[in-house]
């Protein structure tokens, strides 16, 4: 059995777009539908068995779609949501009970006024609900704020930091304990194999894989070859961590060994 080909995958970054729930225009863009059923159809052949549903800019602060999606996908999936600065502690706790594990800040297309606001809300969400912070931004723009962001209990950077220019900032944040999503290969502007190698060398626990499905507004949508790229660049042992255990440990906060699908033949 080729065990590398049968690694069970934790999808740390996917979006559900259900037209039965509120969708808002962002910069004039409204995404096409991508339901839970469509998502399952896409990832089942890839051996994806767990993951994190991430709220996009087009979801605003709506939680109804996320609650419904988490119920449909079950306890192996968690949520990453966007909330108002005015969210109450009780609302954070209620969302935690329903499976939300992280708070997303969209600096790339969102409406966050300052890094100080991010830090204040992220610290409160962690204290109340145990949530970590996830940031979507071109990482080079975060350079002036490395010191402040490094004080957060846990930070995750989306899509490899987006650009080659941001890689030095990513590496500095990794030194402070950040995780980095190996996601959105079709939307970044960088040498992806080189970035994967440098991040993995810096900290083999830092990289976490995600499909980025349905790849809204990406220059190229997700392809299964993105998974193969991770395996080819990093080798079996590191790929196992990136595709499964690093993300599982982040979102479920417990030790878990690399899971291999049984050979049913």
C-alpha positions as CSV (number, residue, x, y, z in Angstrom):
1,X,0.0,0.0,0.0
2,X,1.3,3.5,-0.9
3,X,0.7,5.1,2.5
4,X,1.6,8.6,1.3
5,X,-1.3,8.4,-1.1
6,X,-3.7,7.4,1.6
7,X,-3.1,10.1,4.2
8,X,-6.4,11.3,5.6
9,X,-6.6,15.1,5.2
10,X,-7.7,17.8,7.4
11,X,-9.1,20.7,5.3
12,X,-8.2,23.7,7.3
13,X,-9.7,26.2,4.9
14,X,-13.0,25.8,3.0
15,X,-16.0,28.0,2.4
16,X,-19.7,27.0,2.3
17,X,-21.9,29.4,0.2
18,X,-25.6,28.5,0.7
19,X,-28.1,30.9,-0.9
20,X,-30.7,30.0,1.7
21,X,-28.7,32.2,4.1
22,X,-27.6,35.8,3.9
23,X,-24.9,36.6,1.4
24,X,-23.6,40.2,1.0
25,X,-21.9,41.9,-1.9
26,X,-18.2,42.6,-1.3
27,X,-16.6,45.0,-3.7
28,X,-19.4,44.3,-6.1
29,X,-18.9,40.5,-5.9
30,X,-21.5,37.9,-5.0
31,X,-20.1,34.3,-5.1
32,X,-22.0,31.4,-6.8
33,X,-23.5,28.8,-4.5
34,X,-21.3,26.1,-3.0
35,X,-23.3,24.0,-0.6
36,X,-22.3,21.4,1.9
37,X,-23.4,18.7,-0.5
38,X,-21.2,20.2,-3.3
39,X,-18.3,20.4,-0.9
40,X,-18.6,16.8,0.2
41,X,-18.8,15.7,-3.4
42,X,-15.6,17.5,-4.2
43,X,-13.5,16.4,-1.2
44,X,-14.6,12.8,-0.6
45,X,-12.4,11.4,-3.4
46,X,-9.5,13.3,-1.9
47,X,-9.7,11.5,1.5
48,X,-10.7,14.7,3.3
49,X,-12.3,13.6,6.6
50,X,-12.2,16.7,8.8
51,X,-11.8,20.4,8.5
52,X,-12.6,24.0,9.2
53,X,-15.4,26.0,7.6
54,X,-14.2,29.6,7.2
55,X,-16.4,32.7,6.9
56,X,-15.7,34.8,3.8
57,X,-16.1,38.5,3.3
58,X,-19.4,37.8,1.6
59,X,-20.8,36.3,4.8
60,X,-20.3,39.5,6.8
61,X,-21.1,38.8,10.5
62,X,-23.9,36.2,9.7
63,X,-23.6,33.0,11.7
64,X,-26.7,31.2,10.5
65,X,-25.1,29.5,7.5
66,X,-22.2,28.4,9.7
67,X,-24.4,26.9,12.4
68,X,-26.3,24.9,9.8
69,X,-23.2,23.8,8.0
70,X,-21.5,22.5,11.1
71,X,-24.6,20.5,12.0
72,X,-24.6,18.9,8.6
73,X,-20.9,18.1,8.6
74,X,-20.8,16.8,12.1
75,X,-18.3,17.0,15.0
76,X,-15.2,16.4,12.8
77,X,-15.6,19.9,11.4
78,X,-15.2,23.3,13.2
79,X,-15.9,26.9,12.3
80,X,-13.8,30.0,11.8
81,X,-16.0,33.0,11.9
82,X,-16.2,36.8,11.6
83,X,-17.8,38.8,14.3
84,X,-18.5,42.4,15.3
85,X,-16.4,44.2,17.9
86,X,-19.5,44.3,19.9
87,X,-20.1,40.6,20.2
88,X,-20.9,39.6,23.8
89,X,-19.1,37.0,25.8
90,X,-22.2,34.9,25.9
91,X,-22.4,35.0,22.1
92,X,-18.8,33.8,21.9
93,X,-19.5,31.0,24.4
94,X,-22.7,30.0,22.4
95,X,-20.7,29.8,19.2
96,X,-18.0,27.8,20.9
97,X,-20.6,25.2,21.9
98,X,-21.7,24.9,18.3
99,X,-18.1,24.3,17.1
100,X,-16.5,27.6,16.4
101,X,-12.8,27.5,17.2
102,X,-11.3,30.7,15.6
103,X,-11.9,34.3,14.7
104,X,-11.1,35.6,11.2
105,X,-9.9,39.1,10.3
106,X,-10.1,39.9,6.6
107,X,-7.6,42.7,6.0
108,X,-7.4,41.9,2.3
109,X,-11.1,42.6,1.6
110,X,-12.6,43.3,5.0
111,X,-13.4,46.3,7.1
112,X,-11.0,46.2,10.0
113,X,-9.9,49.7,11.1
114,X,-6.8,48.9,13.0
115,X,-4.5,46.2,14.2
116,X,-5.2,47.3,17.8
117,X,-8.9,46.4,17.3
118,X,-7.9,43.0,16.0
119,X,-5.7,42.4,19.1
120,X,-8.3,43.5,21.6
121,X,-11.0,41.4,20.1
122,X,-8.7,38.4,19.6
123,X,-7.5,38.4,23.2
124,X,-11.1,38.6,24.4
125,X,-12.3,35.8,22.1
126,X,-9.4,33.6,23.3
127,X,-10.0,34.3,27.0
128,X,-13.7,33.6,26.7
129,X,-14.0,30.9,24.1
130,X,-10.4,29.6,23.5
131,X,-10.5,30.9,20.0
132,X,-7.4,31.7,18.0
133,X,-7.0,34.5,15.4
134,X,-6.8,34.0,11.7
135,X,-5.7,36.8,9.4
136,X,-6.2,37.2,5.7
137,X,-3.7,39.8,4.4
138,X,-0.7,40.3,2.3
139,X,1.9,39.5,4.9
140,X,4.3,42.2,4.0
141,X,1.7,44.8,5.2
142,X,1.9,43.1,8.6
143,X,5.6,43.8,9.0
144,X,5.2,47.0,11.2
145,X,2.9,45.0,13.5
146,X,5.0,41.9,14.1
147,X,5.6,42.9,17.7
148,X,1.9,43.4,18.5
149,X,0.7,40.3,16.7
150,X,3.3,38.2,18.3
151,X,1.6,38.9,21.7
152,X,-1.5,37.1,20.6
153,X,-2.0,33.6,22.2
154,X,-2.2,32.0,18.8
155,X,-2.2,33.5,15.3
156,X,-2.8,31.8,11.9
157,X,-1.9,33.5,8.6
158,X,-4.0,32.6,5.5
159,X,-2.7,31.5,2.1
160,X,1.0,31.5,2.8
161,X,0.8,35.3,3.3
162,X,-0.1,35.8,-0.3
163,X,3.2,37.2,-1.7
164,X,6.9,36.5,-1.9
165,X,7.5,39.9,-0.3
166,X,5.6,38.7,2.8
167,X,7.7,35.6,3.4
168,X,10.2,37.2,5.7
169,X,7.3,38.5,7.8
170,X,5.8,35.1,7.9
171,X,9.0,33.5,9.1
172,X,9.3,36.1,11.9
173,X,5.7,35.4,12.9
174,X,6.4,31.7,12.9
175,X,9.3,32.3,15.3
176,X,6.6,33.8,17.6
177,X,4.4,30.7,17.3
178,X,2.3,31.5,14.3
179,X,0.8,28.8,12.0
180,X,0.5,29.3,8.3
181,X,-2.1,27.9,6.0
182,X,-0.8,26.1,2.9
183,X,-3.9,27.1,1.0
184,X,-5.0,29.1,-2.0
185,X,-2.1,28.1,-4.3
186,X,-4.0,29.5,-7.2
187,X,-4.4,33.0,-5.7
188,X,-0.9,33.7,-4.3
189,X,2.0,35.4,-6.0
190,X,5.1,33.5,-4.9
191,X,7.3,30.5,-5.4
192,X,5.1,28.0,-3.6
193,X,7.6,25.1,-3.3
194,X,10.3,27.4,-2.0
195,X,7.8,28.9,0.5
196,X,6.7,25.5,1.8
197,X,10.3,24.4,2.2
198,X,11.4,27.5,4.1
199,X,8.4,27.5,6.4
200,X,8.7,23.8,7.2
201,X,12.4,24.2,7.9
202,X,11.6,27.1,10.3
203,X,9.0,25.0,12.2
204,X,7.7,21.7,11.0
205,X,4.5,22.2,13.0
206,X,3.7,25.6,11.4
207,X,2.1,24.6,8.0
208,X,-1.5,23.4,7.8
209,X,-3.1,22.4,4.5
210,X,-6.5,23.5,3.2
211,X,-8.3,23.3,-0.1
212,X,-9.7,26.8,-0.2
213,X,-12.7,25.4,-2.0
214,X,-14.6,26.8,-3.9
215,X,-11.7,29.1,-4.6
216,X,-13.8,32.3,-5.0
217,X,-12.0,34.9,-7.0
218,X,-8.8,32.9,-7.3
219,X,-6.8,33.1,-10.5
220,X,-6.8,29.3,-10.5
221,X,-9.2,27.1,-8.5
222,X,-8.0,24.4,-6.2
223,X,-6.8,21.2,-7.9
224,X,-5.9,17.9,-6.4
225,X,-2.4,18.5,-7.7
226,X,-2.0,21.0,-4.9
227,X,-2.1,18.1,-2.5
228,X,0.5,16.2,-4.5
229,X,2.7,19.3,-4.5
230,X,2.8,19.2,-0.7
231,X,3.8,15.6,-0.7
232,X,6.4,16.0,-3.4
233,X,8.1,19.0,-1.8
234,X,8.0,18.0,1.8
235,X,8.2,14.2,1.7
236,X,6.0,11.7,3.5
237,X,6.7,12.5,7.2
238,X,6.3,16.3,6.9
239,X,3.4,15.9,4.5
240,X,1.6,13.8,7.1
241,X,2.0,16.7,9.6
242,X,0.9,19.4,7.1
243,X,-2.0,17.5,5.7
244,X,-3.3,16.2,9.0
245,X,-1.8,16.4,12.4
246,X,-0.7,20.1,12.5
247,X,-4.2,21.3,11.8
248,X,-6.0,18.7,13.9
249,X,-3.9,19.6,16.9
250,X,-4.6,23.3,16.3
251,X,-8.3,23.0,16.0
252,X,-9.0,20.2,18.4
253,X,-6.2,20.9,20.9
254,X,-5.0,17.4,21.5
255,X,-2.3,15.1,20.3
256,X,-3.2,12.9,17.3
257,X,-1.0,10.7,15.2
258,X,-1.1,10.8,11.4
259,X,-4.2,8.9,10.2
260,X,-3.8,6.5,7.3
261,X,-6.8,5.1,5.5
262,X,-7.1,1.4,5.7
263,X,-6.4,-0.5,2.4
264,X,-9.8,-2.0,1.6
265,X,-8.5,-4.0,-1.3
